[in-house]
Amino acid sequence: MKTIRLTMAQALLKFLDQQYVEIDGQEHKFVHGVFGIFGHGNVTGIGEALEYGGTGLTFRQGRNEQGMVHAATAFAKQKNRLGIYACTSSIGPGAMNMVTGAATATVNRIPVLLLPGDIFASRQPDPVLQQIEVPWDYTLSANDCFKPVSRYWDRISRPEQLMTAGLNAMRVLTDPIETGAVTLSIPQDVQAEAYDYPAEFFEKRVHAIERAPLSKRALQEALEALKQTQKPLIVAGGGVHYSLATETLREFAEKFSIPVAETQGGKSALAWDHPMNVGGIGVTGSKAANLLAKEADLILAVGTRLGDFTTASKQAFANPDVQILSLNVAPLDGYKMGGIPLRADAKEGLQALSTEMEQARMETSAAYKETVLQLVQEWNAEVDRLYSWKLEQGNAQTQILGTVNRFVGNKDVVICAAGSLPGDLHRLWRSPAPKTYHLEYGFSCMGYEVAAGLGVKMAIDPDAEAYVVVGDGSYMMLHSELLTSIQEGYKITIILFDNHGFQCIKNLQMGNGSEGFGNEFRYRDPETNRLTGEYIPIDFAGYARSLGAKAYFAQNAEELDSALESAKKETVSTLIEVKVEPGTMTGGYESWWHVGVPATSNSPKVEAAHHAMQAQVAKAKRY
């Protein structure tokens, strides 16, 4: 047997460089490169392998370990999970910074490979710098914290263990059901140990992504339900994109005249002006979609986790006779809310249903089509109103968002994750084509946005622009990869909505009895000992310039239009700062979100909010 003598780190990178995925007969290189920040736990192992290993993997220097994981996650999401970056860190704080990124990827079912350095497997020296000693179990290290947020976790304590760990990592990363964060914990001494690896371990390996077909039983059960429906509604989730099924969904909706509502992950599956697109659904959904959901007698949920925002905390589908057909490759999702599981790939499942429904000449009634048309027209008028909303003083958030929406091109991508902007984007943003809308809303991780802008820009057509729409609160959480985008030459444009704090949560607070507490960026008032003083002035544009970015300040929508024009001509990453008035985001539109409200309080308003919450809970489905 032919062997190749390499260190474990060298072998790992050589192996990763030869991994490919195949779907529908088309191959895609799977691992494109490695994001990293070096420390004593990885610089002489993986660092040496990246410097001298001679692979085709590109090294990209991160600024914050969490940020680089977000960038890798966004890259994989934008690539429909057909390409990834690995991320390497040192031990201790460097590794721990990646845990939030790991959770974000896993919740959203996005593949990302994490390679944190670890303490010495030999335990010599011991304890090493940055080591956490666990007196009751000395086999544990800080990297064990990755276990609950990883879909596969392994510690490579001998160089030959890489062969098993590497194959298992690829098994999970390329699996549409199991995918998420994969963590290979690599002790720093083992990274540098040599082993005679079989040459065949480094041969090109193609991982086929098989499309799971819909079983005959599930197909017949679905058809029986569809034959009886009078008011069906499709809920399109992120699985529609990952299955490359957007065109199949469009044909299905047109053929049978069934309206389509989109989750945050599914948005842009249909163009915004498609007659069957009724907008976002749930807590951040449109009035058209939520009214249709209340009356629907059948929900065809395609590739969605049916999270609480999609289902309005299990209140969205209010018809007592409603049936839920869950077309999903993951069994975990198929059984939610008592649904009928249709376990299949989204594209395969829709095609199978389409064939049978066409033979049965199924189509919704003229009256239902008219209802859908009327609701969509009314909603489009509401979006127009909100996009044109002008205040006597200051800027309405929805007007500023409308200005951005009207400016972006048909191939450009908008990116967001947290705060009030995801709600406004889900309701109002008019996406012209698939994959032009990139929202991380499974974990709603503040700080995802700027790093994700970098990952998206790396994944899209070079002629397309990446527009990061972010609030000041989320921007302050994490924006370090702005510098990485400048360093790497990937231009992103950040539109920073400054409303002086965490106004989304303040709204939630005040909607449940509070007067507003601890959520605005204000100075401390010495008399009240609370944060009720003047707003803290922050020069976001000046800060961005100090990093080497171009920056503009827009006083109003007209100046924003001009700034967007100038930003498009720039060749480096650009930030546009614009002030918006608190409380000028969109409302609930026939939806409700279940949060815990105290049963007793010194505030009568809070107790009243608790009783109102209890009344709403009684309306929700129980499972």
Secondary structure, 3 states (H helix, E strand, C coil): CCEEEEEHHHHHHHHHCCEEEEECCEEEECEEEEEECCCCCCCCCHHHHHHHCCCCCEEEECCCHHHHHHHHHHHHHHCCCCCEEEEEECCCHHHHCCHHHHHHHHHCCCCEEEEEEECCCCCCCCCCCCCCCCCCCCCCCHHHHHHHHCCEEEECCCHHHHHHHHHHHHHHHCCCCCCCEEEEEEEHHHHCCEEEEEHHHHCCEEEECCCCCCCHHHHHHHHHHHHHCCCEEEEECHHHHHCCCHHHHHHHHHHHCCCEEECCCCCCCCCCCCCCEEEECCCCCCHHHHHHHHHCCEEEEECCCCCCCCCCCCCCCCCCCCEEEEEECCHHHHCHHHCEEEECCHHHHHHHHHHHHHHCCCCCCHHHHHHHHHHHHHHHHHHHHHHCCCCCCCCCHHHHHHHHHHHCCCCCEEEECCCCHHHHHHHHCCCCCCCCEEECCCCCCCCHHHHHHHHHHHHCCCCCCEEEEEEHHHHHHCCCHHHHHHHHCCCCEEEEEECCECHHHHHHHHCCCCCCCCCECECCECCCCECCCCECCCCHHHHHHHCCCEEEEECCHHHHHHHHHHHHHCCCCEEEEEECCCCCCCCCCCCCCCCCCCCCCCCHHHHHHHHHHHHHHCCCCCC
